Amino acid sequence: QVQVAESGGGLVRIGGSLRLTCVASGRTYNIYDMGWYRQAPGKQRELVATITHYGSTNYGDSVKGRFTISRDNAKNTVYLQMNSLNSEDTAVYYCNSAGDYPGENYWGQGTQVTVAS
């Protein structure tokens, strides 16, 4: 049983920066692969970035060079540093965590990021 909670969303100006935080808590006995996904209004949920338990990262093409995912394994916490934000980055951002066995996944409630002038 893993609880996932995102925080750090809000309103930011175009060209600005924002850092999101995701904490995996509860009965977390291991370090898990985790990732960020986002869903804009009327759009499909898309991959933003993932990070394995050992630190290997992967990014969606639309955020490469602008976003950075990192983690603090001691805290079961993953961060998403978002720079050079534009209106296309407006979405609900969801954090996902793997669990203790294949196919076990947990999602956070999402945090709204709105980028506007």
Chimera marker file (.cmm) of the C-alpha trace (Angstrom):
<marker_set name="trace">
<marker id="1" x="0.000" y="0.000" z="0.000" r="1" g="1" b="0" radius="0.5"/>
<marker id="2" x="1.554" y="3.242" z="-1.216" r="1" g="1" b="0" radius="0.5"/>
<marker id="3" x="0.093" y="6.703" z="-0.958" r="1" g="1" b="0" radius="0.5"/>
<marker id="4" x="1.270" y="9.264" z="-3.485" r="1" g="1" b="0" radius="0.5"/>
<marker id="5" x="0.861" y="12.986" z="-2.971" r="1" g="1" b="0" radius="0.5"/>
<marker id="6" x="1.839" y="15.833" z="-5.282" r="1" g="1" b="0" radius="0.5"/>
<marker id="7" x="2.339" y="19.426" z="-4.303" r="1" g="1" b="0" radius="0.5"/>
<marker id="8" x="3.801" y="22.617" z="-5.690" r="1" g="1" b="0" radius="0.5"/>
<marker id="9" x="1.370" y="23.433" z="-8.458" r="1" g="1" b="0" radius="0.5"/>
<marker id="10" x="-0.009" y="26.874" z="-9.001" r="1" g="1" b="0" radius="0.5"/>
<marker id="11" x="-0.119" y="29.846" z="-11.317" r="1" g="1" b="0" radius="0.5"/>
<marker id="12" x="3.097" y="30.886" z="-13.013" r="1" g="1" b="0" radius="0.5"/>
<marker id="13" x="3.936" y="33.401" z="-15.703" r="1" g="1" b="0" radius="0.5"/>
<marker id="14" x="5.072" y="32.389" z="-19.165" r="1" g="1" b="0" radius="0.5"/>
<marker id="15" x="8.830" y="31.891" z="-19.072" r="1" g="1" b="0" radius="0.5"/>
<marker id="16" x="8.790" y="31.269" z="-15.352" r="1" g="1" b="0" radius="0.5"/>
<marker id="17" x="9.726" y="28.265" z="-13.265" r="1" g="1" b="0" radius="0.5"/>
<marker id="18" x="8.012" y="25.953" z="-10.834" r="1" g="1" b="0" radius="0.5"/>
<marker id="19" x="9.053" y="22.919" z="-8.836" r="1" g="1" b="0" radius="0.5"/>
<marker id="20" x="6.678" y="20.070" z="-8.123" r="1" g="1" b="0" radius="0.5"/>
<marker id="21" x="7.137" y="17.568" z="-5.326" r="1" g="1" b="0" radius="0.5"/>
<marker id="22" x="5.847" y="14.023" z="-5.087" r="1" g="1" b="0" radius="0.5"/>
<marker id="23" x="6.042" y="11.972" z="-1.917" r="1" g="1" b="0" radius="0.5"/>
<marker id="24" x="5.406" y="8.245" z="-1.764" r="1" g="1" b="0" radius="0.5"/>
<marker id="25" x="4.405" y="7.217" z="1.721" r="1" g="1" b="0" radius="0.5"/>
<marker id="26" x="2.619" y="4.520" z="3.651" r="1" g="1" b="0" radius="0.5"/>
<marker id="27" x="3.884" y="0.972" z="3.503" r="1" g="1" b="0" radius="0.5"/>
<marker id="28" x="6.821" y="1.776" z="1.262" r="1" g="1" b="0" radius="0.5"/>
<marker id="29" x="9.363" y="-0.939" z="1.878" r="1" g="1" b="0" radius="0.5"/>
<marker id="30" x="11.484" y="-0.307" z="-1.186" r="1" g="1" b="0" radius="0.5"/>
<marker id="31" x="12.677" y="2.463" z="-3.460" r="1" g="1" b="0" radius="0.5"/>
<marker id="32" x="10.373" y="2.600" z="-6.456" r="1" g="1" b="0" radius="0.5"/>
<marker id="33" x="10.469" y="3.768" z="-10.029" r="1" g="1" b="0" radius="0.5"/>
<marker id="34" x="8.425" y="6.944" z="-10.206" r="1" g="1" b="0" radius="0.5"/>
<marker id="35" x="7.282" y="9.405" z="-12.792" r="1" g="1" b="0" radius="0.5"/>
<marker id="36" x="5.339" y="12.496" z="-13.714" r="1" g="1" b="0" radius="0.5"/>
<marker id="37" x="2.469" y="12.608" z="-16.184" r="1" g="1" b="0" radius="0.5"/>
<marker id="38" x="0.180" y="15.432" z="-17.167" r="1" g="1" b="0" radius="0.5"/>
<marker id="39" x="-3.231" y="15.917" z="-18.672" r="1" g="1" b="0" radius="0.5"/>
<marker id="40" x="-4.383" y="19.142" z="-20.249" r="1" g="1" b="0" radius="0.5"/>
<marker id="41" x="-8.081" y="19.910" z="-20.757" r="1" g="1" b="0" radius="0.5"/>
<marker id="42" x="-9.442" y="17.844" z="-23.632" r="1" g="1" b="0" radius="0.5"/>
<marker id="43" x="-6.148" y="16.033" z="-24.100" r="1" g="1" b="0" radius="0.5"/>
<marker id="44" x="-4.790" y="12.570" z="-23.385" r="1" g="1" b="0" radius="0.5"/>
<marker id="45" x="-2.582" y="12.004" z="-20.396" r="1" g="1" b="0" radius="0.5"/>
<marker id="46" x="1.032" y="12.171" z="-21.508" r="1" g="1" b="0" radius="0.5"/>
<marker id="47" x="4.410" y="11.244" z="-20.138" r="1" g="1" b="0" radius="0.5"/>
<marker id="48" x="6.426" y="14.087" z="-18.691" r="1" g="1" b="0" radius="0.5"/>
<marker id="49" x="9.370" y="12.352" z="-17.067" r="1" g="1" b="0" radius="0.5"/>
<marker id="50" x="10.277" y="9.149" z="-15.280" r="1" g="1" b="0" radius="0.5"/>
<marker id="51" x="13.075" y="8.190" z="-12.952" r="1" g="1" b="0" radius="0.5"/>
<marker id="52" x="14.054" y="4.691" z="-11.939" r="1" g="1" b="0" radius="0.5"/>
<marker id="53" x="14.969" y="3.601" z="-8.454" r="1" g="1" b="0" radius="0.5"/>
<marker id="54" x="18.628" y="3.902" z="-9.412" r="1" g="1" b="0" radius="0.5"/>
<marker id="55" x="18.299" y="7.327" z="-11.016" r="1" g="1" b="0" radius="0.5"/>
<marker id="56" x="17.980" y="6.744" z="-14.744" r="1" g="1" b="0" radius="0.5"/>
<marker id="57" x="15.712" y="9.374" z="-16.314" r="1" g="1" b="0" radius="0.5"/>
<marker id="58" x="13.509" y="9.662" z="-19.349" r="1" g="1" b="0" radius="0.5"/>
<marker id="59" x="11.640" y="12.695" z="-20.679" r="1" g="1" b="0" radius="0.5"/>
<marker id="60" x="8.823" y="13.405" z="-23.017" r="1" g="1" b="0" radius="0.5"/>
<marker id="61" x="9.963" y="15.212" z="-26.142" r="1" g="1" b="0" radius="0.5"/>
<marker id="62" x="7.970" y="18.332" z="-25.349" r="1" g="1" b="0" radius="0.5"/>
<marker id="63" x="9.805" y="18.956" z="-22.075" r="1" g="1" b="0" radius="0.5"/>
<marker id="64" x="13.361" y="17.914" z="-22.900" r="1" g="1" b="0" radius="0.5"/>
<marker id="65" x="15.826" y="20.633" z="-22.040" r="1" g="1" b="0" radius="0.5"/>
<marker id="66" x="13.302" y="22.477" z="-19.879" r="1" g="1" b="0" radius="0.5"/>
<marker id="67" x="12.235" y="20.032" z="-17.170" r="1" g="1" b="0" radius="0.5"/>
<marker id="68" x="14.405" y="18.034" z="-14.801" r="1" g="1" b="0" radius="0.5"/>
<marker id="69" x="13.282" y="15.100" z="-12.690" r="1" g="1" b="0" radius="0.5"/>
<marker id="70" x="15.244" y="14.132" z="-9.608" r="1" g="1" b="0" radius="0.5"/>
<marker id="71" x="14.744" y="12.130" z="-6.450" r="1" g="1" b="0" radius="0.5"/>
<marker id="72" x="15.683" y="11.847" z="-2.821" r="1" g="1" b="0" radius="0.5"/>
<marker id="73" x="15.521" y="8.153" z="-2.058" r="1" g="1" b="0" radius="0.5"/>
<marker id="74" x="15.865" y="8.650" z="1.676" r="1" g="1" b="0" radius="0.5"/>
<marker id="75" x="12.566" y="10.542" z="1.612" r="1" g="1" b="0" radius="0.5"/>
<marker id="76" x="10.812" y="8.556" z="-1.133" r="1" g="1" b="0" radius="0.5"/>
<marker id="77" x="10.424" y="11.896" z="-2.839" r="1" g="1" b="0" radius="0.5"/>
<marker id="78" x="10.626" y="12.910" z="-6.480" r="1" g="1" b="0" radius="0.5"/>
<marker id="79" x="10.892" y="16.439" z="-7.791" r="1" g="1" b="0" radius="0.5"/>
<marker id="80" x="10.090" y="18.006" z="-11.117" r="1" g="1" b="0" radius="0.5"/>
<marker id="81" x="11.858" y="21.260" z="-11.834" r="1" g="1" b="0" radius="0.5"/>
<marker id="82" x="10.059" y="23.061" z="-14.632" r="1" g="1" b="0" radius="0.5"/>
<marker id="83" x="11.755" y="25.957" z="-16.390" r="1" g="1" b="0" radius="0.5"/>
<marker id="84" x="10.880" y="28.110" z="-19.388" r="1" g="1" b="0" radius="0.5"/>
<marker id="85" x="7.218" y="27.347" z="-18.915" r="1" g="1" b="0" radius="0.5"/>
<marker id="86" x="4.769" y="28.122" z="-21.681" r="1" g="1" b="0" radius="0.5"/>
<marker id="87" x="1.019" y="27.904" z="-22.077" r="1" g="1" b="0" radius="0.5"/>
<marker id="88" x="1.246" y="24.363" z="-23.463" r="1" g="1" b="0" radius="0.5"/>
<marker id="89" x="2.527" y="23.240" z="-20.076" r="1" g="1" b="0" radius="0.5"/>
<marker id="90" x="-0.801" y="24.069" z="-18.454" r="1" g="1" b="0" radius="0.5"/>
<marker id="91" x="-2.210" y="20.800" z="-17.161" r="1" g="1" b="0" radius="0.5"/>
<marker id="92" x="-2.927" y="18.705" z="-14.132" r="1" g="1" b="0" radius="0.5"/>
<marker id="93" x="0.312" y="16.987" z="-13.210" r="1" g="1" b="0" radius="0.5"/>
<marker id="94" x="0.100" y="13.503" z="-11.738" r="1" g="1" b="0" radius="0.5"/>
<marker id="95" x="2.765" y="11.549" z="-9.940" r="1" g="1" b="0" radius="0.5"/>
<marker id="96" x="2.996" y="7.790" z="-10.298" r="1" g="1" b="0" radius="0.5"/>
<marker id="97" x="4.860" y="5.282" z="-8.194" r="1" g="1" b="0" radius="0.5"/>
<marker id="98" x="5.538" y="1.628" z="-8.727" r="1" g="1" b="0" radius="0.5"/>
<marker id="99" x="4.996" y="-0.813" z="-5.896" r="1" g="1" b="0" radius="0.5"/>
<marker id="100" x="6.512" y="-3.999" z="-4.630" r="1" g="1" b="0" radius="0.5"/>
<marker id="101" x="5.489" y="-6.232" z="-7.510" r="1" g="1" b="0" radius="0.5"/>
<marker id="102" x="5.055" y="-5.920" z="-11.274" r="1" g="1" b="0" radius="0.5"/>
<marker id="103" x="1.861" y="-4.154" z="-12.244" r="1" g="1" b="0" radius="0.5"/>
<marker id="104" x="1.448" y="-2.410" z="-8.916" r="1" g="1" b="0" radius="0.5"/>
<marker id="105" x="1.089" y="1.313" z="-9.538" r="1" g="1" b="0" radius="0.5"/>
<marker id="106" x="-0.182" y="4.183" z="-7.470" r="1" g="1" b="0" radius="0.5"/>
<marker id="107" x="-1.308" y="7.622" z="-8.592" r="1" g="1" b="0" radius="0.5"/>
<marker id="108" x="-1.511" y="10.893" z="-6.777" r="1" g="1" b="0" radius="0.5"/>
<marker id="109" x="-4.511" y="13.186" z="-6.868" r="1" g="1" b="0" radius="0.5"/>
<marker id="110" x="-2.830" y="15.612" z="-9.237" r="1" g="1" b="0" radius="0.5"/>
<marker id="111" x="-1.696" y="19.187" z="-8.873" r="1" g="1" b="0" radius="0.5"/>
<marker id="112" x="-2.797" y="21.961" z="-11.203" r="1" g="1" b="0" radius="0.5"/>
<marker id="113" x="-0.185" y="23.965" z="-13.064" r="1" g="1" b="0" radius="0.5"/>
<marker id="114" x="-1.431" y="27.009" z="-14.918" r="1" g="1" b="0" radius="0.5"/>
<marker id="115" x="0.907" y="29.051" z="-17.097" r="1" g="1" b="0" radius="0.5"/>
<marker id="116" x="-0.373" y="32.429" z="-18.172" r="1" g="1" b="0" radius="0.5"/>
<marker id="117" x="0.739" y="35.953" z="-18.986" r="1" g="1" b="0" radius="0.5"/>
<link id1="1" id2="2" r="1" g="1" b="0" radius="0.2"/>
<link id1="2" id2="3" r="1" g="1" b="0" radius="0.2"/>
<link id1="3" id2="4" r="1" g="1" b="0" radius="0.2"/>
<link id1="4" id2="5" r="1" g="1" b="0" radius="0.2"/>
<link id1="5" id2="6" r="1" g="1" b="0" radius="0.2"/>
<link id1="6" id2="7" r="1" g="1" b="0" radius="0.2"/>
<link id1="7" id2="8" r="1" g="1" b="0" radius="0.2"/>
<link id1="8" id2="9" r="1" g="1" b="0" radius="0.2"/>
<link id1="9" id2="10" r="1" g="1" b="0" radius="0.2"/>
<link id1="10" id2="11" r="1" g="1" b="0" radius="0.2"/>
<link id1="11" id2="12" r="1" g="1" b="0" radius="0.2"/>
<link id1="12" id2="13" r="1" g="1" b="0" radius="0.2"/>
<link id1="13" id2="14" r="1" g="1" b="0" radius="0.2"/>
<link id1="14" id2="15" r="1" g="1" b="0" radius="0.2"/>
<link id1="15" id2="16" r="1" g="1" b="0" radius="0.2"/>
<link id1="16" id2="17" r="1" g="1" b="0" radius="0.2"/>
<link id1="17" id2="18" r="1" g="1" b="0" radius="0.2"/>
<link id1="18" id2="19" r="1" g="1" b="0" radius="0.2"/>
<link id1="19" id2="20" r="1" g="1" b="0" radius="0.2"/>
<link id1="20" id2="21" r="1" g="1" b="0" radius="0.2"/>
<link id1="21" id2="22" r="1" g="1" b="0" radius="0.2"/>
<link id1="22" id2="23" r="1" g="1" b="0" radius="0.2"/>
<link id1="23" id2="24" r="1" g="1" b="0" radius="0.2"/>
<link id1="24" id2="25" r="1" g="1" b="0" radius="0.2"/>
<link id1="25" id2="26" r="1" g="1" b="0" radius="0.2"/>
<link id1="26" id2="27" r="1" g="1" b="0" radius="0.2"/>
<link id1="27" id2="28" r="1" g="1" b="0" radius="0.2"/>
<link id1="28" id2="29" r="1" g="1" b="0" radius="0.2"/>
<link id1="29" id2="30" r="1" g="1" b="0" radius="0.2"/>
<link id1="30" id2="31" r="1" g="1" b="0" radius="0.2"/>
<link id1="31" id2="32" r="1" g="1" b="0" radius="0.2"/>
<link id1="32" id2="33" r="1" g="1" b="0" radius="0.2"/>
<link id1="33" id2="34" r="1" g="1" b="0" radius="0.2"/>
<link id1="34" id2="35" r="1" g="1" b="0" radius="0.2"/>
<link id1="35" id2="36" r="1" g="1" b="0" radius="0.2"/>
<link id1="36" id2="37" r="1" g="1" b="0" radius="0.2"/>
<link id1="37" id2="38" r="1" g="1" b="0" radius="0.2"/>
<link id1="38" id2="39" r="1" g="1" b="0" radius="0.2"/>
<link id1="39" id2="40" r="1" g="1" b="0" radius="0.2"/>
<link id1="40" id2="41" r="1" g="1" b="0" radius="0.2"/>
<link id1="41" id2="42" r="1" g="1" b="0" radius="0.2"/>
<link id1="42" id2="43" r="1" g="1" b="0" radius="0.2"/>
<link id1="43" id2="44" r="1" g="1" b="0" radius="0.2"/>
<link id1="44" id2="45" r="1" g="1" b="0" radius="0.2"/>
<link id1="45" id2="46" r="1" g="1" b="0" radius="0.2"/>
<link id1="46" id2="47" r="1" g="1" b="0" radius="0.2"/>
<link id1="47" id2="48" r="1" g="1" b="0" radius="0.2"/>
<link id1="48" id2="49" r="1" g="1" b="0" radius="0.2"/>
<link id1="49" id2="50" r="1" g="1" b="0" radius="0.2"/>
<link id1="50" id2="51" r="1" g="1" b="0" radius="0.2"/>
<link id1="51" id2="52" r="1" g="1" b="0" radius="0.2"/>
<link id1="52" id2="53" r="1" g="1" b="0" radius="0.2"/>
<link id1="53" id2="54" r="1" g="1" b="0" radius="0.2"/>
<link id1="54" id2="55" r="1" g="1" b="0" radius="0.2"/>
<link id1="55" id2="56" r="1" g="1" b="0" radius="0.2"/>
<link id1="56" id2="57" r="1" g="1" b="0" radius="0.2"/>
<link id1="57" id2="58" r="1" g="1" b="0" radius="0.2"/>
<link id1="58" id2="59" r="1" g="1" b="0" radius="0.2"/>
<link id1="59" id2="60" r="1" g="1" b="0" radius="0.2"/>
<link id1="60" id2="61" r="1" g="1" b="0" radius="0.2"/>
<link id1="61" id2="62" r="1" g="1" b="0" radius="0.2"/>
<link id1="62" id2="63" r="1" g="1" b="0" radius="0.2"/>
<link id1="63" id2="64" r="1" g="1" b="0" radius="0.2"/>
<link id1="64" id2="65" r="1" g="1" b="0" radius="0.2"/>
<link id1="65" id2="66" r="1" g="1" b="0" radius="0.2"/>
<link id1="66" id2="67" r="1" g="1" b="0" radius="0.2"/>
<link id1="67" id2="68" r="1" g="1" b="0" radius="0.2"/>
<link id1="68" id2="69" r="1" g="1" b="0" radius="0.2"/>
<link id1="69" id2="70" r="1" g="1" b="0" radius="0.2"/>
<link id1="70" id2="71" r="1" g="1" b="0" radius="0.2"/>
<link id1="71" id2="72" r="1" g="1" b="0" radius="0.2"/>
<link id1="72" id2="73" r="1" g="1" b="0" radius="0.2"/>
<link id1="73" id2="74" r="1" g="1" b="0" radius="0.2"/>
<link id1="74" id2="75" r="1" g="1" b="0" radius="0.2"/>
<link id1="75" id2="76" r="1" g="1" b="0" radius="0.2"/>
<link id1="76" id2="77" r="1" g="1" b="0" radius="0.2"/>
<link id1="77" id2="78" r="1" g="1" b="0" radius="0.2"/>
<link id1="78" id2="79" r="1" g="1" b="0" radius="0.2"/>
<link id1="79" id2="80" r="1" g="1" b="0" radius="0.2"/>
<link id1="80" id2="81" r="1" g="1" b="0" radius="0.2"/>
<link id1="81" id2="82" r="1" g="1" b="0" radius="0.2"/>
<link id1="82" id2="83" r="1" g="1" b="0" radius="0.2"/>
<link id1="83" id2="84" r="1" g="1" b="0" radius="0.2"/>
<link id1="84" id2="85" r="1" g="1" b="0" radius="0.2"/>
<link id1="85" id2="86" r="1" g="1" b="0" radius="0.2"/>
<link id1="86" id2="87" r="1" g="1" b="0" radius="0.2"/>
<link id1="87" id2="88" r="1" g="1" b="0" radius="0.2"/>
<link id1="88" id2="89" r="1" g="1" b="0" radius="0.2"/>
<link id1="89" id2="90" r="1" g="1" b="0" radius="0.2"/>
<link id1="90" id2="91" r="1" g="1" b="0" radius="0.2"/>
<link id1="91" id2="92" r="1" g="1" b="0" radius="0.2"/>
<link id1="92" id2="93" r="1" g="1" b="0" radius="0.2"/>
<link id1="93" id2="94" r="1" g="1" b="0" radius="0.2"/>
<link id1="94" id2="95" r="1" g="1" b="0" radius="0.2"/>
<link id1="95" id2="96" r="1" g="1" b="0" radius="0.2"/>
<link id1="96" id2="97" r="1" g="1" b="0" radius="0.2"/>
<link id1="97" id2="98" r="1" g="1" b="0" radius="0.2"/>
<link id1="98" id2="99" r="1" g="1" b="0" radius="0.2"/>
<link id1="99" id2="100" r="1" g="1" b="0" radius="0.2"/>
<link id1="100" id2="101" r="1" g="1" b="0" radius="0.2"/>
<link id1="101" id2="102" r="1" g="1" b="0" radius="0.2"/>
<link id1="102" id2="103" r="1" g="1" b="0" radius="0.2"/>
<link id1="103" id2="104" r="1" g="1" b="0" radius="0.2"/>
<link id1="104" id2="105" r="1" g="1" b="0" radius="0.2"/>
<link id1="105" id2="106" r="1" g="1" b="0" radius="0.2"/>
<link id1="106" id2="107" r="1" g="1" b="0" radius="0.2"/>
<link id1="107" id2="108" r="1" g="1" b="0" radius="0.2"/>
<link id1="108" id2="109" r="1" g="1" b="0" radius="0.2"/>
<link id1="109" id2="110" r="1" g="1" b="0" radius="0.2"/>
<link id1="110" id2="111" r="1" g="1" b="0" radius="0.2"/>
<link id1="111" id2="112" r="1" g="1" b="0" radius="0.2"/>
<link id1="112" id2="113" r="1" g="1" b="0" radius="0.2"/>
<link id1="113" id2="114" r="1" g="1" b="0" radius="0.2"/>
<link id1="114" id2="115" r="1" g="1" b="0" radius="0.2"/>
<link id1="115" id2="116" r="1" g="1" b="0" radius="0.2"/>
<link id1="116" id2="117" r="1" g="1" b="0" radius="0.2"/>
</marker_set>
